[in-house]
Amino acid sequence: MSNPFSQQAPVPGIKKIIVIGSGKGGVGKSSVSINVATSLKEKGYKVGLLDADVYGPSVPRMMGALHQKPEIDKDGKIIPITKYGIKLMSMGFLVEENQAVIWRGPMLFKAIDQFFKDVLWGELDYLLIDLPPGTGDICLTIAQKVPVNGALVVCTPQNIALVDAQKAIDMFKKINIPILGVVENMSSFTPPGSDISYDLFPKGQLDTYLDANGIDKITEIPFDPHVAVCSETGIPFVQGKPESTAAEAFRALGQSISNYSN
């Protein structure tokens, strides 16, 4: 039987590729991806962000790049959109936001292949890939196309999110992608002017599972309603609310990623 990863080829100019997944939607994976990318950029790294959610791309809106179209150079290569010093590529730049992408597997494979081969990423220290929910074709295709240096798994505290995070972790293990650790997003909420933190979700068995499997919980990011406000207005939260506790957690996560992968 042929090796499914024998087609892997490094992307010229890109030093590290980190995927960010969750196994399910709604846990803040894109927010984590964008704010980690911004945090790494603030530290002086050259960063790209690939929105690999072909069916539901959110990076263009969240990065303030709606309706922007990438230019094509004389060789037919795609020039990524740059916002906040980060190079961006997304299906959302190629189709209108309200237009459905109705594709079967082979078309997905081709699109992902083009995101690596036909986009002029240039020299990057990090290419972060915001994965779609689930454990399907796109995740497997990326693992087959390029060598991935590590995976970050985003999970909220409750068991219903943990079940899907476990599936993502199992997938990464099966396709030989090292797991850098888990981010517990929206871990708690402290109202303004208060010292009391409240759990927005019932605490599940996340810590027990991670301890039993030798997986790091890299950080706990508290809930901050301004994350959603910044996302709607197209501003990375770490720049929109730089002094907040959640912004500090995102920056610490960016530092952890650079520590793990260097």
DRENPA-3360 file (N, C-alpha, C; in nm, 2 decimals, always signed):
BEGIN
1 = MSNPFSQQ = +0.09/-0.12/+0.00/+0.00/+0.00/+0.00/+0.09/+0.12/+0.00 ~ +0.06/+0.22/-0.08/+0.14/+0.34/-0.09/+0.12/+0.43/+0.03 ~ +0.22/+0.50/+0.06/+0.22/+0.59/+0.18/+0.14/+0.72/+0.14 ~ +0.03/+0.75/+0.21/-0.06/+0.86/+0.18/+0.01/+0.99/+0.20 ~ +0.13/+1.00/+0.27/+0.20/+1.12/+0.30/+0.32/+1.14/+0.21 ~ +0.34/+1.05/+0.11/+0.45/+1.05/+0.02/+0.45/+1.18/-0.07 ~ +0.34/+1.24/-0.08/+0.33/+1.36/-0.17/+0.36/+1.49/-0.10 ~ +0.39/+1.48/+0.03/+0.42/+1.60/+0.11/+0.54/+1.67/+0.04;
9 = APVPGIKK = +0.52/+1.80/+0.04/+0.63/+1.89/-0.01/+0.63/+2.02/+0.06 ~ +0.75/+2.06/+0.11/+0.75/+2.19/+0.19/+0.71/+2.30/+0.09 ~ +0.65/+2.40/+0.15/+0.61/+2.52/+0.08/+0.73/+2.62/+0.08 ~ +0.79/+2.65/-0.03/+0.91/+2.74/-0.04/+0.89/+2.86/+0.04 ~ +0.99/+2.89/+0.13/+0.99/+3.02/+0.21/+0.92/+3.01/+0.34 ~ +0.84/+2.90/+0.37/+0.77/+2.89/+0.49/+0.84/+2.80/+0.59 ~ +0.88/+2.85/+0.70/+0.96/+2.78/+0.80/+0.87/+2.68/+0.88 ~ +0.75/+2.73/+0.93/+0.67/+2.64/+1.02/+0.53/+2.65/+0.98;
17 = IIVIGSGK = +0.46/+2.54/+0.98/+0.31/+2.54/+0.95/+0.24/+2.48/+1.07 ~ +0.15/+2.56/+1.13/+0.08/+2.52/+1.25/-0.07/+2.52/+1.21 ~ -0.14/+2.41/+1.24/-0.28/+2.40/+1.21/-0.36/+2.42/+1.34 ~ -0.47/+2.48/+1.33/-0.56/+2.51/+1.45/-0.69/+2.45/+1.43 ~ -0.73/+2.35/+1.51/-0.86/+2.28/+1.49/-0.94/+2.27/+1.61 ~ -1.06/+2.21/+1.60/-1.14/+2.20/+1.72/-1.23/+2.07/+1.72 ~ -1.26/+2.02/+1.60/-1.35/+1.91/+1.60/-1.49/+1.95/+1.59 ~ -1.52/+2.07/+1.63/-1.66/+2.12/+1.62/-1.66/+2.28/+1.60;
25 = GGVGKSSV = -1.77/+2.33/+1.56/-1.78/+2.47/+1.54/-1.82/+2.54/+1.67 ~ -1.80/+2.68/+1.67/-1.86/+2.76/+1.78/-1.77/+2.76/+1.90 ~ -1.65/+2.72/+1.90/-1.57/+2.72/+2.02/-1.46/+2.83/+2.01 ~ -1.46/+2.91/+1.91/-1.37/+3.03/+1.90/-1.24/+3.00/+1.83 ~ -1.24/+2.90/+1.74/-1.12/+2.86/+1.67/-1.06/+2.97/+1.58 ~ -1.15/+3.03/+1.51/-1.10/+3.14/+1.42/-1.05/+3.26/+1.50 ~ -1.12/+3.29/+1.61/-1.07/+3.40/+1.70/-0.93/+3.37/+1.75 ~ -0.91/+3.24/+1.79/-0.78/+3.20/+1.84/-0.68/+3.21/+1.73;
33 = SINVATSL = -0.71/+3.16/+1.61/-0.62/+3.17/+1.50/-0.58/+3.31/+1.47 ~ -0.67/+3.40/+1.46/-0.64/+3.54/+1.43/-0.56/+3.61/+1.53 ~ -0.59/+3.58/+1.66/-0.52/+3.65/+1.76/-0.38/+3.59/+1.79 ~ -0.37/+3.46/+1.77/-0.23/+3.40/+1.77/-0.15/+3.46/+1.66 ~ -0.20/+3.47/+1.54/-0.13/+3.52/+1.43/-0.09/+3.67/+1.46 ~ -0.18/+3.75/+1.51/-0.15/+3.89/+1.54/-0.04/+3.90/+1.65 ~ -0.05/+3.81/+1.75/+0.05/+3.81/+1.86/+0.18/+3.77/+1.81 ~ +0.19/+3.68/+1.72/+0.32/+3.64/+1.66/+0.38/+3.75/+1.58;
41 = KEKGYKVG = +0.29/+3.82/+1.50/+0.33/+3.94/+1.43/+0.39/+4.05/+1.52 ~ +0.32/+4.07/+1.63/+0.37/+4.17/+1.72/+0.51/+4.14/+1.78 ~ +0.54/+4.01/+1.78/+0.67/+3.97/+1.83/+0.78/+3.98/+1.73 ~ +0.74/+4.02/+1.61/+0.84/+4.04/+1.50/+0.85/+3.93/+1.40 ~ +0.76/+3.83/+1.41/+0.77/+3.72/+1.32/+0.69/+3.76/+1.19 ~ +0.73/+3.69/+1.08/+0.66/+3.71/+0.95/+0.55/+3.60/+0.95 ~ +0.42/+3.64/+0.94/+0.31/+3.55/+0.96/+0.21/+3.55/+0.84 ~ +0.17/+3.43/+0.81/+0.06/+3.42/+0.72/-0.06/+3.34/+0.78;
49 = LLDADVYG = -0.18/+3.36/+0.74/-0.30/+3.29/+0.79/-0.38/+3.24/+0.68 ~ -0.39/+3.11/+0.67/-0.48/+3.05/+0.57/-0.61/+3.00/+0.63 ~ -0.72/+3.06/+0.58/-0.85/+3.02/+0.62/-0.89/+2.90/+0.54 ~ -0.88/+2.78/+0.59/-0.91/+2.65/+0.52/-1.05/+2.61/+0.53 ~ -1.14/+2.69/+0.59/-1.28/+2.66/+0.59/-1.34/+2.70/+0.46 ~ -1.34/+2.62/+0.36/-1.39/+2.65/+0.23/-1.54/+2.68/+0.23 ~ -1.62/+2.61/+0.31/-1.76/+2.62/+0.31/-1.81/+2.74/+0.40 ~ -1.73/+2.77/+0.50/-1.78/+2.88/+0.59/-1.66/+2.97/+0.63;
57 = PSVPRMMG = -1.60/+3.04/+0.53/-1.48/+3.12/+0.57/-1.52/+3.24/+0.65 ~ -1.45/+3.27/+0.76/-1.48/+3.39/+0.84/-1.36/+3.48/+0.86 ~ -1.24/+3.45/+0.81/-1.13/+3.53/+0.83/-1.14/+3.67/+0.76 ~ -1.20/+3.67/+0.63/-1.21/+3.81/+0.57/-1.29/+3.91/+0.65 ~ -1.40/+3.87/+0.71/-1.48/+3.96/+0.79/-1.41/+3.99/+0.92 ~ -1.35/+3.89/+0.98/-1.29/+3.91/+1.12/-1.16/+3.99/+1.11 ~ -1.10/+4.00/+0.99/-0.97/+4.07/+0.97/-1.00/+4.20/+0.89 ~ -1.12/+4.24/+0.88/-1.15/+4.37/+0.81/-1.12/+4.37/+0.67;
65 = ALHQKPEI = -1.13/+4.25/+0.60/-1.09/+4.25/+0.46/-1.21/+4.20/+0.37 ~ -1.33/+4.22/+0.41/-1.44/+4.18/+0.33/-1.44/+4.25/+0.19 ~ -1.48/+4.18/+0.09/-1.49/+4.23/-0.05/-1.36/+4.26/-0.11 ~ -1.25/+4.23/-0.05/-1.12/+4.25/-0.11/-1.09/+4.13/-0.20 ~ -1.03/+4.15/-0.32/-1.00/+4.05/-0.41/-0.84/+4.04/-0.43 ~ -0.78/+3.93/-0.42/-0.64/+3.92/-0.44/-0.60/+3.94/-0.58 ~ -0.49/+4.01/-0.61/-0.44/+4.03/-0.74/-0.37/+3.90/-0.79 ~ -0.36/+3.89/-0.92/-0.29/+3.78/-0.99/-0.16/+3.84/-1.06;
73 = DKDGKIIP = -0.05/+3.78/-1.03/+0.07/+3.83/-1.10/+0.09/+3.78/-1.24 ~ +0.19/+3.82/-1.31/+0.21/+3.79/-1.45/+0.22/+3.64/-1.48 ~ +0.26/+3.56/-1.37/+0.28/+3.42/-1.39/+0.15/+3.34/-1.34 ~ +0.04/+3.42/-1.31/-0.08/+3.35/-1.27/-0.08/+3.31/-1.12 ~ +0.01/+3.37/-1.04/+0.01/+3.34/-0.90/-0.07/+3.44/-0.82 ~ -0.13/+3.39/-0.71/-0.22/+3.47/-0.63/-0.14/+3.55/-0.53 ~ -0.16/+3.68/-0.52/-0.09/+3.76/-0.42/-0.19/+3.77/-0.30 ~ -0.15/+3.72/-0.18/-0.24/+3.72/-0.07/-0.27/+3.87/-0.02;
81 = ITKYGIKL = -0.39/+3.88/+0.04/-0.43/+4.01/+0.10/-0.35/+4.02/+0.23 ~ -0.30/+4.15/+0.25/-0.22/+4.17/+0.37/-0.30/+4.27/+0.46 ~ -0.33/+4.23/+0.59/-0.40/+4.31/+0.69/-0.32/+4.30/+0.82 ~ -0.30/+4.41/+0.88/-0.23/+4.41/+1.01/-0.09/+4.34/+1.00 ~ -0.04/+4.35/+0.88/+0.10/+4.29/+0.86/+0.10/+4.14/+0.84 ~ -0.02/+4.08/+0.83/-0.04/+3.94/+0.82/-0.09/+3.91/+0.68 ~ -0.02/+3.81/+0.61/-0.07/+3.77/+0.48/-0.18/+3.67/+0.49 ~ -0.29/+3.70/+0.42/-0.42/+3.62/+0.43/-0.46/+3.56/+0.30;
89 = MSMGFLVE = -0.51/+3.44/+0.31/-0.57/+3.37/+0.20/-0.70/+3.30/+0.25 ~ -0.81/+3.31/+0.17/-0.93/+3.25/+0.21/-1.02/+3.24/+0.09 ~ -1.11/+3.13/+0.09/-1.21/+3.12/-0.01/-1.30/+3.24/-0.01 ~ -1.31/+3.31/+0.10/-1.39/+3.43/+0.11/-1.34/+3.54/+0.03 ~ -1.22/+3.54/-0.02/-1.17/+3.64/-0.11/-1.20/+3.61/-0.25 ~ -1.24/+3.49/-0.28/-1.27/+3.44/-0.42/-1.42/+3.43/-0.45 ~ -1.50/+3.42/-0.35/-1.65/+3.42/-0.37/-1.71/+3.52/-0.28 ~ -1.83/+3.57/-0.31/-1.90/+3.66/-0.23/-1.94/+3.59/-0.10;
97 = ENQAVIWR = -1.96/+3.67/+0.01/-1.98/+3.62/+0.14/-2.11/+3.54/+0.15 ~ -2.21/+3.57/+0.08/-2.34/+3.50/+0.08/-2.35/+3.40/-0.02 ~ -2.25/+3.37/-0.10/-2.25/+3.27/-0.20/-2.20/+3.13/-0.15 ~ -2.29/+3.03/-0.17/-2.25/+2.90/-0.12/-2.15/+2.83/-0.21 ~ -2.06/+2.76/-0.15/-1.96/+2.68/-0.22/-2.01/+2.54/-0.22 ~ -2.05/+2.48/-0.33/-2.11/+2.35/-0.34/-2.01/+2.26/-0.41 ~ -1.92/+2.20/-0.34/-1.81/+2.13/-0.40/-1.81/+1.99/-0.34 ~ -1.77/+1.89/-0.43/-1.73/+1.76/-0.38/-1.58/+1.75/-0.35;
105 = GPMLFKAI = -1.54/+1.64/-0.30/-1.40/+1.62/-0.26/-1.30/+1.66/-0.36 ~ -1.30/+1.62/-0.49/-1.19/+1.65/-0.58/-1.17/+1.80/-0.60 ~ -1.28/+1.88/-0.59/-1.26/+2.02/-0.60/-1.20/+2.08/-0.48 ~ -1.23/+2.03/-0.36/-1.17/+2.07/-0.24/-1.02/+2.04/-0.24 ~ -0.98/+1.92/-0.29/-0.84/+1.89/-0.30/-0.77/+1.99/-0.38 ~ -0.83/+2.02/-0.50/-0.76/+2.12/-0.59/-0.75/+2.26/-0.53 ~ -0.85/+2.30/-0.46/-0.85/+2.43/-0.39/-0.74/+2.44/-0.29 ~ -0.73/+2.34/-0.20/-0.63/+2.33/-0.10/-0.49/+2.33/-0.16;
113 = DQFFKDVL = -0.47/+2.25/-0.27/-0.34/+2.24/-0.34/-0.30/+2.38/-0.39 ~ -0.40/+2.45/-0.44/-0.37/+2.59/-0.50/-0.33/+2.68/-0.39 ~ -0.39/+2.67/-0.27/-0.36/+2.76/-0.16/-0.21/+2.75/-0.12 ~ -0.15/+2.63/-0.15/-0.01/+2.61/-0.11/+0.08/+2.64/-0.24 ~ +0.04/+2.59/-0.35/+0.13/+2.60/-0.47/+0.11/+2.73/-0.55 ~ +0.00/+2.79/-0.55/-0.03/+2.91/-0.64/-0.04/+3.04/-0.56 ~ -0.02/+3.04/-0.43/-0.03/+3.16/-0.35/+0.12/+3.21/-0.32 ~ +0.15/+3.33/-0.35/+0.28/+3.39/-0.32/+0.30/+3.43/-0.18;
121 = WGELDYLL = +0.32/+3.33/-0.09/+0.33/+3.35/+0.05/+0.46/+3.42/+0.08 ~ +0.56/+3.41/+0.00/+0.69/+3.47/+0.03/+0.76/+3.40/+0.15 ~ +0.84/+3.48/+0.22/+0.92/+3.43/+0.33/+0.83/+3.45/+0.46 ~ +0.80/+3.34/+0.52/+0.72/+3.34/+0.65/+0.79/+3.26/+0.75 ~ +0.78/+3.31/+0.88/+0.82/+3.23/+0.99/+0.71/+3.13/+1.03 ~ +0.59/+3.17/+1.01/+0.47/+3.09/+1.05/+0.36/+3.10/+0.95 ~ +0.31/+2.99/+0.90/+0.18/+2.99/+0.83/+0.08/+2.92/+0.92 ~ -0.01/+2.99/+0.98/-0.12/+2.93/+1.06/-0.24/+2.89/+0.97;
129 = IDLPPGTG = -0.29/+2.78/+0.99/-0.40/+2.73/+0.91/-0.52/+2.71/+1.00 ~ -0.63/+2.79/+0.98/-0.75/+2.78/+1.05/-0.84/+2.67/+0.99 ~ -0.85/+2.56/+1.05/-0.91/+2.44/+0.99/-1.07/+2.46/+1.00 ~ -1.14/+2.39/+0.91/-1.29/+2.38/+0.93/-1.32/+2.29/+1.05 ~ -1.44/+2.29/+1.10/-1.49/+2.20/+1.20/-1.48/+2.06/+1.14 ~ -1.47/+1.96/+1.23/-1.47/+1.82/+1.19/-1.34/+1.76/+1.16 ~ -1.34/+1.64/+1.10/-1.22/+1.56/+1.08/-1.22/+1.51/+0.93 ~ -1.26/+1.59/+0.84/-1.29/+1.54/+0.70/-1.18/+1.57/+0.60;
137 = DICLTIAQ = -1.22/+1.58/+0.48/-1.13/+1.59/+0.36/-1.03/+1.69/+0.37 ~ -1.06/+1.81/+0.42/-0.97/+1.92/+0.41/-0.85/+1.90/+0.50 ~ -0.88/+1.85/+0.63/-0.77/+1.82/+0.72/-0.68/+1.71/+0.67 ~ -0.73/+1.61/+0.61/-0.65/+1.50/+0.56/-0.57/+1.55/+0.44 ~ -0.63/+1.63/+0.35/-0.56/+1.68/+0.23/-0.44/+1.76/+0.27 ~ -0.46/+1.85/+0.37/-0.35/+1.94/+0.42/-0.23/+1.85/+0.47 ~ -0.27/+1.75/+0.55/-0.16/+1.66/+0.60/-0.09/+1.58/+0.49 ~ -0.16/+1.55/+0.38/-0.10/+1.48/+0.27/-0.01/+1.57/+0.18;
145 = KVPVNGAL = -0.05/+1.70/+0.18/+0.02/+1.79/+0.09/+0.15/+1.86/+0.14 ~ +0.14/+1.89/+0.27/+0.26/+1.97/+0.33/+0.29/+1.91/+0.47 ~ +0.42/+1.92/+0.50/+0.46/+1.88/+0.64/+0.41/+1.98/+0.74 ~ +0.33/+1.94/+0.84/+0.28/+2.02/+0.94/+0.36/+2.01/+1.07 ~ +0.40/+2.12/+1.12/+0.49/+2.11/+1.24/+0.42/+2.09/+1.37 ~ +0.29/+2.12/+1.38/+0.22/+2.11/+1.50/+0.07/+2.15/+1.49 ~ -0.01/+2.10/+1.58/-0.15/+2.13/+1.59/-0.19/+2.18/+1.72 ~ -0.27/+2.28/+1.72/-0.33/+2.34/+1.84/-0.48/+2.31/+1.83;
153 = VVCTPQNI = -0.54/+2.26/+1.95/-0.68/+2.22/+1.95/-0.75/+2.32/+2.05 ~ -0.86/+2.37/+2.00/-0.94/+2.47/+2.08/-1.06/+2.40/+2.13 ~ -1.09/+2.42/+2.26/-1.20/+2.35/+2.32/-1.26/+2.44/+2.43 ~ -1.39/+2.44/+2.44/-1.46/+2.51/+2.56/-1.47/+2.40/+2.67 ~ -1.50/+2.45/+2.79/-1.49/+2.36/+2.91/-1.58/+2.24/+2.92 ~ -1.70/+2.25/+2.85/-1.80/+2.14/+2.88/-1.77/+2.01/+2.80 ~ -1.83/+1.91/+2.85/-1.80/+1.77/+2.79/-1.84/+1.76/+2.65 ~ -1.95/+1.83/+2.61/-2.00/+1.82/+2.47/-1.90/+1.87/+2.37;
161 = ALVDAQKA = -1.82/+1.97/+2.42/-1.71/+2.02/+2.33/-1.59/+1.92/+2.34 ~ -1.56/+1.87/+2.46/-1.45/+1.78/+2.48/-1.46/+1.65/+2.39 ~ -1.58/+1.60/+2.37/-1.60/+1.48/+2.29/-1.55/+1.51/+2.15 ~ -1.58/+1.63/+2.09/-1.53/+1.66/+1.96/-1.38/+1.69/+1.95 ~ -1.33/+1.75/+2.06/-1.19/+1.78/+2.07/-1.11/+1.65/+2.07 ~ -1.16/+1.55/+2.14/-1.10/+1.42/+2.14/-1.09/+1.36/+2.00 ~ -1.19/+1.38/+1.92/-1.19/+1.33/+1.78/-1.08/+1.41/+1.70 ~ -1.07/+1.54/+1.72/-0.96/+1.61/+1.65/-0.82/+1.57/+1.69;
169 = IDMFKKIN = -0.81/+1.54/+1.82/-0.68/+1.50/+1.87/-0.65/+1.36/+1.82 ~ -0.75/+1.27/+1.81/-0.73/+1.14/+1.76/-0.69/+1.15/+1.61 ~ -0.75/+1.24/+1.54/-0.72/+1.26/+1.39/-0.58/+1.30/+1.38 ~ -0.53/+1.40/+1.46/-0.40/+1.45/+1.44/-0.30/+1.34/+1.47 ~ -0.33/+1.26/+1.57/-0.23/+1.15/+1.60/-0.23/+1.05/+1.48 ~ -0.34/+1.02/+1.42/-0.34/+0.92/+1.31/-0.28/+0.97/+1.18 ~ -0.27/+1.11/+1.16/-0.21/+1.16/+1.04/-0.07/+1.22/+1.08 ~ -0.02/+1.18/+1.19/+0.12/+1.21/+1.23/+0.15/+1.36/+1.24;
177 = IPILGVVE = +0.05/+1.44/+1.30/+0.08/+1.58/+1.33/+0.10/+1.59/+1.48 ~ +0.21/+1.64/+1.52/+0.24/+1.66/+1.67/+0.13/+1.76/+1.73 ~ +0.09/+1.72/+1.84/-0.01/+1.81/+1.91/+0.06/+1.90/+2.01 ~ +0.06/+2.03/+1.98/+0.12/+2.12/+2.07/+0.05/+2.14/+2.20 ~ -0.08/+2.13/+2.20/-0.16/+2.14/+2.32/-0.30/+2.18/+2.29 ~ -0.37/+2.20/+2.40/-0.51/+2.24/+2.40/-0.53/+2.38/+2.46 ~ -0.62/+2.46/+2.40/-0.66/+2.59/+2.45/-0.80/+2.58/+2.50 ~ -0.82/+2.61/+2.63/-0.95/+2.61/+2.68/-1.00/+2.76/+2.66;
185 = NMSSFTPP = -1.09/+2.77/+2.57/-1.15/+2.91/+2.54/-1.28/+2.93/+2.61 ~ -1.30/+3.06/+2.64/-1.42/+3.10/+2.72/-1.43/+3.02/+2.85 ~ -1.31/+3.02/+2.92/-1.30/+2.93/+3.04/-1.38/+2.99/+3.15 ~ -1.40/+3.12/+3.16/-1.47/+3.18/+3.27/-1.50/+3.33/+3.23 ~ -1.59/+3.39/+3.31/-1.62/+3.53/+3.28/-1.62/+3.61/+3.41 ~ -1.54/+3.72/+3.41/-1.54/+3.81/+3.52/-1.60/+3.94/+3.48 ~ -1.72/+3.98/+3.54/-1.78/+4.10/+3.50/-1.70/+4.22/+3.53 ~ -1.71/+4.33/+3.45/-1.63/+4.45/+3.48/-1.65/+4.50/+3.62;
193 = GSDISYDL = -1.54/+4.54/+3.69/-1.55/+4.59/+3.82/-1.57/+4.49/+3.93 ~ -1.57/+4.36/+3.89/-1.58/+4.25/+3.99/-1.45/+4.17/+4.00 ~ -1.44/+4.10/+4.11/-1.32/+4.01/+4.13/-1.37/+3.86/+4.12 ~ -1.50/+3.85/+4.10/-1.56/+3.71/+4.10/-1.57/+3.66/+3.96 ~ -1.52/+3.54/+3.93/-1.53/+3.48/+3.80/-1.64/+3.38/+3.80 ~ -1.71/+3.37/+3.69/-1.82/+3.28/+3.68/-1.80/+3.18/+3.56 ~ -1.84/+3.06/+3.57/-1.83/+2.96/+3.47/-1.95/+2.98/+3.37 ~ -1.92/+3.00/+3.24/-2.03/+3.01/+3.15/-2.07/+2.87/+3.10;
201 = FPKGQLDT = -1.99/+2.77/+3.12/-2.03/+2.64/+3.08/-2.00/+2.55/+3.20 ~ -2.07/+2.44/+3.21/-2.04/+2.34/+3.32/-1.90/+2.28/+3.29 ~ -1.82/+2.28/+3.40/-1.69/+2.22/+3.38/-1.70/+2.07/+3.36 ~ -1.63/+2.02/+3.25/-1.64/+1.88/+3.22/-1.51/+1.81/+3.26 ~ -1.47/+1.71/+3.19/-1.36/+1.63/+3.22/-1.23/+1.66/+3.14 ~ -1.22/+1.78/+3.09/-1.11/+1.82/+3.00/-0.98/+1.80/+3.07 ~ -0.96/+1.85/+3.19/-0.83/+1.84/+3.26/-0.80/+1.70/+3.29 ~ -0.90/+1.62/+3.33/-0.87/+1.48/+3.35/-0.83/+1.40/+3.23;
209 = YLDANGID = -0.89/+1.43/+3.12/-0.86/+1.37/+2.99/-0.71/+1.41/+2.95 ~ -0.68/+1.54/+2.96/-0.55/+1.58/+2.92/-0.44/+1.52/+3.00 ~ -0.46/+1.52/+3.14/-0.36/+1.46/+3.23/-0.34/+1.31/+3.19 ~ -0.45/+1.24/+3.16/-0.44/+1.10/+3.13/-0.37/+1.07/+3.00 ~ -0.37/+1.17/+2.91/-0.31/+1.14/+2.78/-0.18/+1.22/+2.76 ~ -0.13/+1.29/+2.87/-0.01/+1.36/+2.86/-0.01/+1.48/+2.76 ~ -0.12/+1.55/+2.75/-0.14/+1.66/+2.66/-0.14/+1.79/+2.74 ~ -0.07/+1.89/+2.70/-0.07/+2.02/+2.77/-0.20/+2.10/+2.75;
217 = KITEIPFD = -0.25/+2.16/+2.85/-0.34/+2.27/+2.84/-0.25/+2.39/+2.84 ~ -0.24/+2.46/+2.72/-0.15/+2.57/+2.71/-0.19/+2.69/+2.78 ~ -0.32/+2.72/+2.77/-0.37/+2.84/+2.84/-0.52/+2.83/+2.85 ~ -0.58/+2.91/+2.94/-0.72/+2.93/+2.95/-0.75/+3.07/+2.92 ~ -0.83/+3.09/+2.82/-0.87/+3.23/+2.77/-1.01/+3.26/+2.82 ~ -1.02/+3.36/+2.91/-1.15/+3.40/+2.96/-1.24/+3.46/+2.86 ~ -1.37/+3.45/+2.88/-1.47/+3.51/+2.79/-1.46/+3.66/+2.81 ~ -1.46/+3.73/+2.69/-1.47/+3.87/+2.69/-1.56/+3.91/+2.58;
225 = PHVAVCSE = -1.67/+3.98/+2.61/-1.77/+4.01/+2.50/-1.71/+4.10/+2.39 ~ -1.60/+4.17/+2.42/-1.53/+4.25/+2.32/-1.47/+4.17/+2.21 ~ -1.44/+4.04/+2.23/-1.39/+3.95/+2.13/-1.48/+3.95/+2.01 ~ -1.61/+3.93/+2.04/-1.71/+3.93/+1.94/-1.73/+4.07/+1.87 ~ -1.72/+4.17/+1.95/-1.73/+4.31/+1.89/-1.62/+4.34/+1.79 ~ -1.49/+4.30/+1.84/-1.38/+4.32/+1.75/-1.39/+4.23/+1.62 ~ -1.44/+4.11/+1.64/-1.45/+4.02/+1.52/-1.55/+4.08/+1.42 ~ -1.66/+4.14/+1.47/-1.76/+4.20/+1.38/-1.71/+4.32/+1.31;
233 = TGIPFVQG = -1.62/+4.40/+1.38/-1.57/+4.52/+1.32/-1.43/+4.50/+1.24 ~ -1.38/+4.37/+1.24/-1.27/+4.34/+1.16/-1.13/+4.39/+1.23 ~ -1.13/+4.38/+1.36/-1.01/+4.42/+1.43/-0.96/+4.30/+1.52 ~ -0.84/+4.26/+1.51/-0.79/+4.15/+1.60/-0.81/+4.20/+1.74 ~ -0.86/+4.11/+1.83/-0.89/+4.15/+1.97/-0.76/+4.20/+2.04 ~ -0.65/+4.14/+2.02/-0.53/+4.18/+2.09/-0.49/+4.32/+2.05 ~ -0.54/+4.38/+1.94/-0.51/+4.52/+1.91/-0.63/+4.61/+1.95 ~ -0.75/+4.55/+1.95/-0.87/+4.63/+1.99/-0.88/+4.65/+2.14;
241 = KPESTAAE = -0.84/+4.55/+2.22/-0.84/+4.56/+2.36/-0.71/+4.51/+2.42 ~ -0.60/+4.58/+2.39/-0.46/+4.52/+2.42/-0.43/+4.50/+2.57 ~ -0.50/+4.57/+2.65/-0.47/+4.56/+2.80/-0.56/+4.46/+2.87 ~ -0.65/+4.40/+2.80/-0.74/+4.31/+2.87/-0.67/+4.18/+2.91 ~ -0.74/+4.11/+3.00/-0.69/+3.98/+3.05/-0.69/+3.88/+2.94 ~ -0.79/+3.88/+2.85/-0.80/+3.79/+2.74/-0.69/+3.81/+2.64 ~ -0.66/+3.94/+2.61/-0.55/+3.97/+2.52/-0.42/+3.92/+2.57 ~ -0.40/+3.93/+2.71/-0.27/+3.88/+2.77/-0.27/+3.73/+2.75;
249 = AFRALGQS = -0.38/+3.66/+2.76/-0.38/+3.52/+2.74/-0.35/+3.48/+2.59 ~ -0.41/+3.56/+2.50/-0.37/+3.53/+2.36/-0.22/+3.55/+2.33 ~ -0.17/+3.66/+2.39/-0.02/+3.68/+2.37/+0.06/+3.57/+2.43 ~ +0.02/+3.53/+2.55/+0.09/+3.42/+2.61/+0.09/+3.29/+2.52 ~ -0.03/+3.27/+2.46/-0.05/+3.16/+2.37/+0.05/+3.17/+2.25 ~ +0.06/+3.29/+2.19/+0.15/+3.31/+2.08/+0.29/+3.28/+2.12 ~ +0.33/+3.33/+2.25/+0.47/+3.30/+2.30/+0.49/+3.15/+2.31 ~ +0.39/+3.08/+2.36/+0.40/+2.93/+2.38/+0.42/+2.86/+2.24;
257 = ISNYSN = +0.34/+2.91/+2.14/+0.36/+2.85/+2.01/+0.50/+2.87/+1.96 ~ +0.56/+2.99/+1.97/+0.69/+3.01/+1.93/+0.79/+2.93/+2.01 ~ +0.77/+2.90/+2.14/+0.86/+2.82/+2.22/+0.85/+2.68/+2.18 ~ +0.73/+2.63/+2.15/+0.71/+2.49/+2.11/+0.78/+2.46/+1.98 ~ +0.77/+2.55/+1.89/+0.80/+2.52/+1.75/+0.94/+2.56/+1.71 ~ +1.02/+2.62/+1.80/+1.15/+2.67/+1.76/+1.25/+2.57/+1.82;
% end
